[in-house]
Amino acid sequence: MAKGKSFSEIIKGDQPVLVDFYATWCGPCKMMQPILTETAGKVGAKAKIIKIDIDKNPMAASRFQVKSVPTLVLFQNGKVVWRKSGVVPANQLVEVINKQATVNS
């Protein structure tokens, strides 16, 4: 996460922020790591990608009603613009981020 900024400050920006709510004990969550790395490489500065460990941040998980992991949530200007639970392929994440970045550019 960006130094000195809180989670709510990060998600309130104009730039889309993809949040991966995960747990260290979750097998599918481990599968998301290379997918998120690939996605970051493809979208570059169009979006931030951050990971939130639900066991270390239960308040954030509760606030956004994360019931299963991984849950991916795309925020823009503090609002949820897309969300999906489970493993999501990189091409789908890139498409969602590009669409959101285009809508707001």
C-alpha positions in Angstrom: 0.0 0.0 0.0 1.1 3.6 -0.6 3.1 4.9 2.4 1.3 7.4 4.5 -2.1 6.9 2.9 -5.0 5.0 4.5 -7.1 2.4 2.6 -10.0 4.9 2.3 -7.7 7.6 0.9 -6.3 5.2 -1.7 -9.7 4.1 -3.0 -11.1 7.6 -3.1 -8.8 8.7 -5.9 -9.7 9.2 -9.6 -7.4 6.3 -10.6 -9.2 2.9 -10.5 -7.9 0.7 -7.6 -8.2 -3.1 -7.8 -8.3 -4.6 -4.3 -7.6 -8.3 -3.8 -9.1 -9.4 -0.5 -7.2 -12.6 0.3 -6.0 -14.9 3.0 -2.6 -16.6 3.3 -4.2 -20.0 3.9 -6.4 -19.7 0.7 -5.2 -21.9 -2.2 -7.1 -19.9 -4.9 -5.7 -16.7 -3.4 -2.2 -18.0 -4.1 -3.3 -18.6 -7.8 -4.2 -14.9 -8.1 -0.7 -13.6 -7.3 0.8 -14.3 -10.8 -2.5 -13.1 -12.4 -2.3 -9.8 -10.5 1.3 -9.4 -11.5 0.4 -10.0 -15.2 -2.5 -7.6 -14.9 -0.3 -4.9 -13.4 2.1 -5.3 -16.3 -0.7 -4.9 -18.8 -2.5 -1.9 -17.3 0.5 0.0 -16.1 -0.4 3.4 -14.5 -4.1 3.1 -15.4 -4.8 1.4 -12.1 -3.4 0.6 -8.7 -3.5 -3.0 -7.5 -3.4 -3.6 -3.8 -3.9 -6.7 -1.6 -5.7 -6.8 1.7 -5.3 -9.8 4.0 -8.7 -10.3 5.5 -7.2 -11.9 8.6 -5.1 -8.8 9.4 -7.8 -6.4 8.2 -11.2 -7.8 9.3 -12.8 -4.4 9.4 -12.1 -3.7 5.7 -13.4 -7.2 4.8 -16.5 -6.6 6.9 -17.1 -3.1 5.5 -17.2 -4.5 2.0 -19.0 -7.7 2.8 -16.2 -10.0 1.7 -17.7 -13.5 2.5 -15.2 -15.6 0.5 -11.7 -15.2 -0.8 -10.3 -14.2 -3.1 -12.7 -11.4 -3.7 -11.6 -8.7 -6.2 -13.2 -5.2 -5.9 -12.5 -2.4 -8.3 -13.0 1.1 -6.7 -13.1 4.5 -8.3 -13.7 7.7 -6.5 -14.5 5.7 -3.3 -17.2 3.7 -5.0 -17.4 0.0 -5.9 -17.6 -0.2 -9.7 -17.0 -3.9 -10.1 -16.5 -7.0 -7.9 -16.1 -10.7 -8.3 -15.2 -13.6 -6.0 -13.0 -16.4 -7.1 -10.1 -16.7 -9.4 -10.4 -14.2 -12.3 -8.3 -14.4 -15.4 -5.9 -11.6 -16.2 -7.5 -10.8 -19.5 -10.9 -10.2 -17.8 -9.2 -8.0 -15.1 -7.4 -6.0 -17.8 -10.7 -5.6 -19.7 -12.6 -4.4 -16.6 -9.8 -1.9 -15.7 -9.4 -0.6 -19.2 -13.2 -0.1 -19.5 -13.3 1.8 -16.2 -10.3 3.9 -17.1 -11.9 4.8 -20.4 -15.2 5.7 -18.8 -13.5 8.3 -16.6 -10.9 9.7 -18.9 
